[in-house]
């Protein structure tokens, strides 16, 4: 009887915390959470329903047992982070179509948040909300919820750029370090993020 009372009080405290959290959210944060939810649902629907492409059929098999085989790269991509991540997902969820597209689903949804944060560094919060909404419903980005590396690579590029902008604004060295680490992860996901390095190294012009 006493245990039941304690459980009821614990549930009540949990519900009270949720209610307090919901009422503490301001309008812009509510919009951002809603946009993230919409973006995730749209990408989940795409991951389940999109037909397979050539890249799907090519990369899904390369990721099987990639991590447990202690491989670092694939012979045709000179990269391996996507394959290692997907290999771990296979171990958890099984070798299914949805599991093969989980990297694009997760990192594509998180890219919406990164676009918000990156846009906010240059403009105001309202513009950042609008930019995140545009990415959340962008057909091309949703259609890329496939078993391929581009969405994951661009996520790390965006994160690297966010920390690089923060480093320029604050002149804090650890932001440069974080930027380099995430750009390295982008390159390890797919090689073409190397092309973003010249834009980061160029000195901004002073007015």
C-alpha positions, -999 to +999 in steps of 0.1 A: +000+000+000+028+024+009+047+014-023+016+022-044+013+056-028+050+063-035+045+053-071+015+076-074+034+105-060+063+098-083+040+098-113+024+130-101+058+147-097+068+135-132+036+149-147+041+182-128+076+185-143+063+180-178+035+205-173+060+231-159+083+225-188+056+229-214+044+262-198+080+275-196+086+271-233+084+304-252+068+307-285+099+304-307+111+273-288+077+258-293+078+265-330+113+250-332+103+218-314+072+215-336+094+220-368+118+193-356+090+169-350+075+176-384+109+172-401+115+139-383+081+125-392+084+134-428+119+118-430+106+087-412+078+083-437+103+087-465+127+062-450+099+036-448+082+043-482+109+055-507+118+029-532+154+017-533+180+034-555+213+023-569+231+038-539+207+019-516+215-014-532+253-006-533+260+007-498+236-014-476+256-046-482+290-028-476+278-018-441+270-053-430+295-064-403+317-034-412+324-024-376+330-059-363+353-066-392+376-038-379+376-021-413+383+016-416+373+024-451+355+009-481+375+003-513+353+026-535+347+055-511+379+060-491+356+066-461+339+045-435+321+065-407+286+060-423+293+023-428+305+019-392+274+037-379+250+017-401+268-015-391+260-007-354+224+001-363+221-033-381+233-050-349+206-032-329+176-032-353+184-059-378+194-057-415+163-039-427+156-010-451+147+013-422+179+004-404+200+011-435+184+046-437+187+054-400+218+076-405+200+098-429+169+099-407+188+109-376+214+133-390+189+147-415+165+156-386+193+170-365+204+192-395+172+211-391+184+222-356+218+230-370+204+252-397+184+271-370+216+276-349+238+286-378+212+310-392+208+325-358+245+334-357+240+356-388+204+368-384+177+369-358+157+341-342+126+346-364+148+341-396+164+311-380+130+295-373+119+302-409+152+287-423+147+255-401+112+252-414+123+254-450+148+226-445+123+205-425+099+205-455+124+206-483+115+178-508+150+172-520+164+168-484+135+145-474+140+125-506+177+119-496+166+099-465+183+070-482+211+045-475+238+069-486+264+092-469+256+127-481+231+137-454+254+125-426+284+142-442+266+176-446+255+174-409+291+173-398+300+201-422+272+223-408+284+215-373+320+223-382+309+256-397+288+265-366+318+260-343+340+279-368+317+309-367+316+308-329+354+306-329+356+338-351+332+356-329+347+346-295+383+339-305+382+308-283+406+281-294+385+251-284+359+262-309+385+259-337+394+225-323+358+213-324+354+227-359+384+207-370+372+175-354+337+177-369+351+186-404+374+156-400+343+134-392+326+149-423+356+139-445+356+104-429+320+101-439+326+112-475+356+127-491+341+158-508+338+179-476+375+186-482+363+212-506+349+232-478+383+238-462+393+267-485+362+286-476+370+282-439+407+293-443+399+324-463+402+355-442+369+375-438+371+410-452+367+439-429+344+468-438 
